[in-house]
């Protein structure tokens, strides 16, 4: 049997260029090599956005963008988290053996408390438990995660191991983080530091229309320019060159690196070129997103099909968990 890979994206907005080059391109290949489950984490999104203005629209957007990037629902299982109630029941059962102290010590919880002190809810505290339920309900072996989620994955391993120990079984697999083979591309944000992300407000979304892309790129952070020849570009300028490495032709990149090295760089010209290249790069994906979002019947079919496949796996695991715990029908 193929190893199981699971990954989810929260339904709080569009997928962006960082998502695509950081993971989605690899998922397209992985779906043919592993048994893959990709889902829209709409329950998770409620921990930070408890009153979404358009929940269904957000879910539709993420599903459309998954499909536009090449996820094949006939090969992989693509579903919406809230369409699989078995996850919520396993989450409840796992909470009985999760302890407040260990949850309060997680880095992501402490960071969220700092960022949203007015909304420190129970779901935020037990986020790692729900993440664990997402993973182990399909007995996933591999979970592609970034550095910010490594501790939560370790918590999932802990909960799986604890269940096995408490009930004297060897039932749950301890999931492992998965790194894609080859060199990963880190897509920088447009604010001059860090990586591209939705919450940071520095992202180029895959669905952004050309004018929006141009406006965002032209606002990208730069500096006063190099002060001497052949100096190393600082982070904001290095970020622009990194984006060029993704979107532009080699001769274009070489031209602007030479211009910078010779202190002749004109950032406005460079950003205009970068915007043109990014618009060209994202055009095919953007067109597919538009086509898919316009086909409501197709989207409903994909979501329904994904829920059926996900629930088949989840219900089997949940039934066995309940039997192990002693929940048996009279």
C-alpha positions in Angstrom: 0.0 0.0 0.0 1.2 3.5 -0.8 2.3 5.7 2.1 -0.3 8.3 3.1 0.4 12.0 2.8 -1.9 14.6 4.3 -1.8 18.4 3.9 -4.4 21.2 4.5 -4.8 24.9 3.8 -7.0 27.1 5.9 -10.0 28.7 4.2 -9.0 32.3 5.2 -8.2 33.6 1.7 -6.5 33.0 -1.6 -3.5 30.7 -2.2 -0.4 32.8 -3.1 2.8 32.4 -5.0 4.6 31.1 -1.9 2.0 28.3 -1.5 2.4 27.3 -5.1 6.2 27.2 -5.3 6.6 26.1 -1.7 4.3 23.1 -1.8 1.6 22.9 -4.4 3.8 22.1 -7.4 5.2 19.2 -5.4 1.8 18.0 -4.4 0.9 17.6 -8.1 3.7 15.2 -8.4 3.2 13.5 -5.1 -0.4 12.6 -5.8 0.8 10.0 -8.3 3.4 8.5 -5.9 1.5 8.5 -2.6 -2.1 8.1 -1.3 -2.7 11.8 -0.8 -5.4 13.7 1.2 -5.6 17.4 0.6 -8.2 19.4 2.5 -9.6 22.9 3.2 -9.2 23.5 6.9 -12.3 25.5 7.5 -12.7 24.6 11.2 -9.1 25.6 11.9 -9.8 29.0 10.3 -12.5 29.7 13.0 -9.8 30.0 15.7 -8.7 33.3 14.2 -11.7 34.3 12.1 -14.8 33.1 14.2 -17.3 35.1 12.1 -16.2 34.7 8.5 -18.1 37.0 6.1 -18.3 34.4 3.3 -17.4 31.0 4.6 -18.7 29.1 1.6 -17.0 31.6 -0.8 -13.7 31.1 1.0 -14.0 27.3 0.7 -15.0 27.5 -3.0 -12.0 29.8 -3.6 -9.4 27.4 -2.1 -10.9 24.3 -3.7 -10.8 26.1 -7.1 -7.2 27.1 -6.6 -6.2 23.6 -5.6 -7.7 22.3 -8.8 -6.3 25.0 -10.9 -2.8 24.2 -9.6 -3.1 20.6 -10.8 -4.6 18.6 -8.0 -6.5 15.7 -9.6 -9.6 14.8 -7.5 -9.7 11.4 -9.3 -6.2 10.6 -8.1 -6.0 12.4 -4.7 -8.7 12.9 -2.1 -9.7 16.6 -2.0 -12.2 17.5 0.6 -13.5 20.1 3.0 -12.7 19.5 6.7 -16.2 20.2 8.0 -17.7 17.7 5.5 -16.1 14.9 7.6 -17.8 14.9 11.0 -15.7 11.9 12.1 -12.8 14.3 12.5 -14.7 16.3 15.1 -15.6 13.2 17.0 -12.0 12.0 17.1 -11.0 15.5 18.1 -13.4 15.2 21.1 -12.0 11.8 22.1 -8.3 12.9 21.8 -9.1 16.0 23.9 -9.8 13.7 26.9 -6.1 12.7 26.9 -4.7 16.1 26.1 -3.6 18.3 29.0 -4.0 22.0 29.4 -0.5 22.6 30.5 1.1 21.1 27.5 -1.3 22.9 25.2 -0.6 26.2 26.8 3.1 25.8 26.2 2.9 25.4 22.5 4.6 28.1 20.5 1.7 28.7 18.1 -0.7 29.2 21.0 1.5 31.7 22.8 2.1 33.6 19.5 -1.7 33.7 18.8 -2.4 34.9 22.3 0.1 37.8 21.7 -1.5 38.7 18.4 -5.2 38.3 19.3 -5.5 38.9 23.1 -9.2 39.7 22.6 -9.9 36.3 21.1 -8.2 33.5 23.2 -10.7 30.8 22.6 -10.8 27.1 23.5 -10.4 26.2 19.9 -7.1 28.1 19.7 -5.9 26.2 22.8 -6.8 22.8 21.4 -5.6 23.6 17.8 -2.9 20.9 18.0 -5.5 18.3 19.0 -7.7 19.1 16.0 -4.6 19.0 13.8 -3.7 15.6 15.3 -7.2 14.4 14.5 -6.9 15.6 10.9 -3.7 13.6 10.5 -4.2 10.4 12.3 -7.8 9.8 11.2 -6.3 8.8 7.9 -3.3 7.2 9.5 -1.0 9.5 7.5 2.7 8.6 7.5 3.9 11.9 6.1 2.8 15.5 6.7 4.5 18.3 4.8 4.8 21.2 7.3 6.7 24.4 7.6 8.9 25.4 10.6 5.9 27.1 12.2 4.0 23.8 12.5 6.7 21.5 13.5 5.8 21.6 17.2 2.1 20.9 16.4 3.2 17.9 14.4 5.3 16.7 17.3 2.1 17.1 19.4 0.2 14.9 16.9 3.0 12.2 17.3 2.6 12.5 21.1 -1.2 12.1 21.0 -0.9 9.0 18.7 1.7 7.5 21.0 -0.3 8.3 24.1 -3.4 6.7 22.7 -1.4 3.5 21.9 0.1 3.5 25.4 -3.1 4.2 27.4 -5.1 1.5 25.6 -2.3 -1.0 25.2 -2.5 -1.2 21.4 -0.3 -0.5 18.4 -2.9 1.3 16.4 -1.9 4.8 15.4 1.1 5.4 13.2 3.3 8.3 14.5 3.3 10.7 11.6 6.5 12.3 10.4 7.2 15.6 8.8 8.0 15.4 5.2 10.4 17.5 3.2 10.2 17.5 -0.6 13.2 16.2 -2.4 15.4 18.6 -4.1 15.9 22.3 -3.4 12.8 24.1 -2.1 12.1 27.6 -3.4 11.3 30.1 -0.7 9.2 32.9 -2.0 9.9 36.2 -0.2 7.2 38.8 0.7 6.9 42.2 -0.9 7.5 44.1 2.3 11.2 43.5 2.3 11.6 40.8 4.9 10.4 37.3 5.7 8.4 34.9 3.6 5.3 35.5 1.6 2.1 35.0 3.6 -1.5 35.9 3.8 -1.5 37.1 7.4 1.6 39.3 6.7 -0.2 41.1 3.9 2.8 40.8 1.6 1.5 38.2 -0.8 0.9 37.9 -4.5 -2.2 35.8 -4.8 -2.6 33.3 -7.7 -6.0 34.8 -8.5 -4.9 38.4 -8.5 -5.7 40.2 -11.7 -2.9 41.8 -13.7 -3.5 45.3 -12.4 -3.5 44.2 -8.8 -0.2 42.3 -9.3 1.3 45.4 -10.9 0.2 47.7 -8.1 1.6 45.3 -5.4 4.9 44.9 -7.1 5.3 48.6 -7.7 4.8 49.2 -4.0 7.4 46.6 -3.0 10.0 47.9 -0.6 13.3 49.1 -2.0 16.2 51.3 -0.9 18.1 54.4 -2.1 20.2 52.2 -4.4 23.7 50.7 -4.3 26.5 53.1 -3.1 29.5 51.2 -4.6 30.0 48.7 -7.3 29.6 44.9 -6.8 28.0 45.3 -3.3 25.8 42.6 -2.0 22.1 43.6 -2.3 20.3 44.0 1.1 17.3 41.9 1.9 14.6 44.0 0.3 16.5 44.1 -3.0 17.5 40.5 -2.8 13.8 39.6 -2.5 13.1 41.3 -5.8 15.9 39.3 -7.4 14.5 36.1 -5.9 11.1 36.8 -7.4 12.8 37.4 -10.7 14.5 34.0 -10.4 11.0 32.5 -10.3 9.3 34.6 -13.0 11.9 36.1 -15.4 14.1 34.9 -18.2 17.8 34.3 -17.4 19.0 37.2 -19.7 16.6 39.6 -17.9 17.9 38.5 -14.5 21.5 38.9 -15.7 20.8 42.4 -17.1 19.4 43.7 -13.8 22.1 42.1 -11.7 24.6 43.8 -13.9 22.8 47.1 -13.6 22.8 46.8 -9.8 26.5 45.8 -9.7 27.4 48.9 -11.8 25.2 51.2 -9.6 23.0 51.9 -12.6 19.8 50.2 -11.3 16.5 51.9 -11.7 14.1 50.2 -9.4 11.0 51.5 -11.1 12.1 49.9 -14.4 13.1 46.7 -12.6 9.7 46.4 -10.8 7.8 47.1 -14.0 9.6 44.2 -15.7 9.1 42.0 -12.7 5.3 42.8 -12.7 5.1 41.9 -16.5 6.9 38.6 -15.9 4.7 37.7 -12.8 1.5 38.5 -14.8 2.7 36.2 -17.6 3.7 33.4 -15.1 0.3 33.4 -13.2 -1.9 33.9 -16.3 -2.6 30.2 -17.0 -3.4 29.5 -13.3 -5.6 32.6 -13.0 -7.5 31.6 -16.1 -8.1 28.1 -14.8 -9.3 29.5 -11.4 -11.8 31.7 -13.2 -13.1 28.8 -15.3 -13.4 26.4 -12.3 -15.1 29.0 -10.0 -17.7 29.6 -12.7 -18.7 25.9 -12.8 -20.8 25.4 -9.7 -22.0 22.0 -10.7 -18.4 20.8 -11.1 -17.3 22.2 -7.8 -20.3 20.6 -6.0 -19.4 17.3 -7.6 -15.7 17.5 -6.5 -16.6 18.5 -2.9 -19.2 15.7 -2.7 -16.8 13.1 -4.2 -14.0 14.2 -1.8 -16.3 14.0 1.3 -17.3 10.5 0.3 -13.7 9.3 -0.1 -12.5 11.0 3.1 -15.4 9.7 5.2 -14.8 6.2 4.0 -11.3 6.4 5.5 -12.2 8.4 8.5 -15.3 6.3 9.6 -13.2 3.1 9.6 -10.6 4.7 11.8 -13.1 6.2 14.2 -15.1 3.0 14.5 -11.9 1.1 15.4 -10.9 3.8 17.9 -14.2 3.7 19.7 -14.1 -0.1 19.9 -10.6 0.1 21.4 -11.9 2.6 24.0 -14.8 0.5 24.8 -17.6 2.3 23.0 -19.5 -0.7 21.6 -23.1 -1.0 20.6 -25.4 -2.9 22.9 
